[in-house]
């Protein structure tokens, strides 16, 4: 009897020493904005890896759709649950605009300083999202850049600036395509780059301060864009632009540098004076039901090894954490592949952030009213 008591006591001690995740089955709900490849990345790569390390956890990945609209759905879901004691999204992947809004509404947990990879989030984008301080609330999943993709079988000497692109489109009608502001952020980035290229206050748009009257000066710029649009193809989205490029239906169009579907015959050109890029963020909702497990998931996803194998090697995306921590995990060929078309010099001189949130909203609203 005494022996049984000792065994029972030992088992209780072991059980109490185990983390909660090891004692009961948990479903970790990961909800991501963006194209289908974002969902596939979690479902096919990150999820199985995390489940192997955490046998009692099942990772469930759900997508909400491309562009800021996908992030807006996550925002609305959390806002609707605000009064509930626990929310059913554990990890979300969102765009910059939504991140700033969610921080302002108190919908996100401040967690990144609590995970081991938090110190590796050194970029300005890990602290600032379109003018909002998001430091501590976000971890960049990756960093990215838009550029003009062109089919080398159809274009041998691509334009290098927005002005040159306008001339090329006039000479080659319906051979350039983009998705406007619907269906994905590559079209949005192209439009923002257009405003930057044609206005005299691009720096003010990026850094502020905000002046609501600034948008009045965009009327002639947007009229030029409306004329430009008459000679282009409006595609169904980020993936649609790339599909049309691959099929030879268009010769050029804006895409994200991070899109893993870019084939060898399609090259990239970051045109001047510049185009914007942005990260996507891992965030933990303020009342996530499985917050600690969510933090562990993000720590794995932002570790140098996973950033190297998953972000760089699998998709040729720019790492979300400090590149210096990722480079030792890569062979020279994989590292060099990141910069074949868009060089570090291109990024330094022509890679732009999106404007601060109020100007960003003004650009989208003005385009919808005056162009599309």
N, C-alpha and C positions, 0 to 999 in steps of 0.2 A: 504493500500500500504506500509506504514511504517512497519507494522507487517511482511509482506512478505519479505521486505528487510532485516529485522533483522534475520528471519529464514534462508534466503539464505546466509547471511553473516556467520551465525553460522555453516551451513552445509559446506561452503567453508573452514572455520577454522578447522572443524573436519577432512575434507578430506586432508587438507594440513598437519595436525598433524599425519596422518597415515603413516606408513612406506610404501615404494613403493610396497613391497610384498603383502600388504593388499589391494592395489588399483587395481592390475591387476594380471591376472593368469600367473603363472610362471611354467615352467617345469625345474626341477633340474636334470641334467644329471649326474648320478653316474656310472662311468665305473670302473670295478674291474678285476684285474688279479686273478688267483687262480682257484680252483675247483668250481663246480656248487654251493656248499654250501655257497660260498662267495656271489654269486648273490642272492641266496635264502634268506640269512640273511638280505640283504638290501630290497629285494622285499617283503618279508613276515613279517619282524619284524621292522626294522628301518624306512623304508619308510612310512608305515601306521601310525606309531607313530608320525613321523615328520609332516605328512599331517594333522593329527588331531590337532596339535598345530598351524599349518599354513594352514588354509583352502584354501587359494588361490594358494598353491604350490602342484604340482604333482611331485612325485619322480619317475624317470625312471632309472631302473638298467639294465646295460648291462655287460656281461662278455667277456673277451678277451682270456680266456684259462689259463691252469695251468702253473706253473713254471715261470722262468725268461722270457720265450718266450711271455707269456701273458703281462708282464710288458713292454717288448720291443715293442709290438704293440701300447701301449699307448704312449710310448716315440716317436715312429715314427709318430703317429697321431699329437701330439703336435708340433713336429719339422716341419711337413708339413704345419701347420697352423701358423707358427711363424710370417709371415708378415701380417696376418689378424688382424684387430683391436679388434675383440672379438672371443674367442674360444668356441666351443660347448661342451667341457667337463668342468663341474663345480667342481666335486669332483672325484678324482681318488684314487684307492687303489692299491698300488704297492709294489714290493719287494725292499730289501735294495740296490741291485746292481743298479737298474734303478734309485732309488732316488738320489744316488750320481751323476750319469751321468746327470740327469735332472737339479740338482742344478748347476752343472758345466756349463751347456748349457743355463742357465737363463730361464728355462721353468717353474719354480715353484715360487709361491708367498711366501713371508715370513709372516706367519699369526699366528703361534701358540701362540705368546706372546700377541695377541690381543683377544684371547678367554678365558673365565673364567677357563677352564680346563687346559690351557697351563701350569700352575704352577704344575700340578699333573703329568706331563710327566718327571719323575725324573730318569729314567733308562739311562744307558750309550747309549743304542740303540736309544734313542730320540735325541742324539747329534751326534752320530758317525755311519755312514753306510759304512762298509768295508773300513775304512780309510778316508772317506770324511766327513767333518764337515757339518751336515745337521740341526744343531740346529736352531729352529725357522721355518723351512720349513716343518716339519713332525709332526704328532701325531701318535703314535703306536695304531693300531686298537686292537691288542692283542700281547702278546709275546708267543713264542712257542718253542717246543723242539722236535727233532726227537729221536726216540727210536726204539728198535727192538720189534715188536709185535709178540707174539707167541700164537698158539692155544693150550690151556691147555689140550685138549683131545688128542693131538698128541705129546706134549712136556711137560715133568714134571720137567726137570732140565735144563733150558735154559743156553746157554753160557753167560759168564759175561764179556768177553773181545773179541776183534777182533781175537786174536790168537786162542782162544777157539772156536770161530765161524767157522774159517777156518777148524779146525779139525772136527767139527760137520757136516759141509757141505760135506767134503770128505766121511764121514760115512753115510750121508743121502742125496745122490745126488737128485737134482730136488725138494727138499723140502723147499728150501729157494728161495725167489723171490724178485726182486727189479727192478725199471724201468730205470736203467742206467741214462743218462742225458736227456732223452726224456720224455716229458709228465708229469713232476712234480718234485718238489724240494726234496721229500723224498729220491729219488735215488741219487740226487746230494749230499745231506747231507751225505749219506752213503759213497760215494766215497771220499768226503773231509775227513770224519772221518778215512777212510782207509789210506789216505796220512798222516794224523796226527799220526796214530798209528804206521806206518812203517818208518817214517822219524825221523831224529834227530833234526829237526829245526821247529817244530810245532809253537813254540812261535814266531819265526821270521815271519812265514807265517801270523800269526794273527796280529802282531804289526808292521811288517816291520823292517828295510827299505827293499825296493824291490831290488832284484838282479836277472836279467833275466837269469843268468846262473844256478840258483837254480834248475830249472826244469830238467836239465840234470841228476841230481842225482835221479830223479824219475823213470828212465827207468826200473831198476830191480823191483821196487815197483809195477809199472804198469804191468810188465810181470807176477808177482804173481797174480795180480787182473785178468788178462786175463785167467790164468789157473783156478782161482776160478770161473770165469764166466761159464766155461764149465760144471760145476756141478750145476748151478742155473737156475732158470726160469726168463727170462726178461719179466716183466709185462708191460701192456699198460699204466701205470701211477699210481699216488698216489691212486686213487679210485680203479684201477685195482688190485693193491697189496692187498688192504683191502678186495675186493670182493673175491679174490682167497683164502685168509685166512678164510673168513667166510664160504666158500664152502668146506673147507678142501682140496683144490687142492695143497696148499703149507702149510707148518707148521709155517714158520717164514718169516718176511720181515720188512724192515724199514717203519715206518709211522710217521706222525706228531702227537704229543701228543694232538693237538687241534682238531683232526678229530672226529666229533660227532657221527660217524657211528661205533665206536668200540664197539662190543657187549660184554656182561659180560664174555663169555668164552675165550675171547682174552685178554691177559695181556701184559704189557709192561716191557721191561728191558733196562735201559740205560747202555750200555756196555762200558767198559774201553778201552783205557784211556779216551775216550769221543767222543761224537758226537755233531755236531753243531745244533743250533737253530737260529731262527731269527724272528723279528716282521714283520708284514705287516703294511704299513703306509697309513694314510689318508693324501692326499696332495691336494692343490688348485692350478691349473694351473695359470701361471702369468697373463693371460688375460682372465680368466674365465668370462663368460657373467654374471653370477649371484654370484659373489664372496662373497658378504655379506651373502647371504642366504646359500652358501656353508659353510661358517664359522659357522653359526648357526647350520647347520646339523652336523658338526663334533663336535661342543661343546656338542650337545645332545648325540652323539654316544660315546663320551669319558667321559660322566658324570659318577660319581660313581654308581648311580642307574642302568643305562643302562649297564655299564660294569659288574655289579653284575648279573642282570637278563638276559642280552643278551649274554655276553661273557662267564661268569662262569656257570650259571645255565642251559642255553639252550645248550651249546656246550662243556662245561668243558674245555674251553680254559683258558690260563693264562691271567689276565687282562693286558691291554696295559698301563694303568696309575699306579701310586703308589698303590701297593696292600694294604697298610695301609688305604687308603681312601676307598677301596672297601670292605674290610672285615666287617665293621660295617653294611653293607647293606645285609649281608648273614647270614643264619643260620649256625651253626657249621657243620652240615652234608654236606652242599653244599661246604663249604670251605675245609673240610677234604677230600672230594672226589677228589679234584685236585691232591692230593699227595698220593693216594692209592698205585700206582705202582712206580712212580718216585718221590722220596722224596725230600724235600728241600736240604738234604745233598748230594743226587745224583746230583742235579742241581748245587750245589756249587762246587763239585769236578769234575764232568764229563760233565757238560753243557758247550759247547764251542761256540764262535762266528765263523762265516765264516771268511776266510782269507781276507786280504785287496784286493781290486779289481784287481790289476794286477796279483797277485798270483792266485786269483779265476779264472780269464780268462785263465791263463796258465794251471790250472788243467783241466778245461773243454776241452780246445783244445787238451791237451795231451791225455786225455781219448779217445776223438773221433778219434785221429790218431792212437793210439797204442793199444786200448782195444776193442772198439765196432766196 
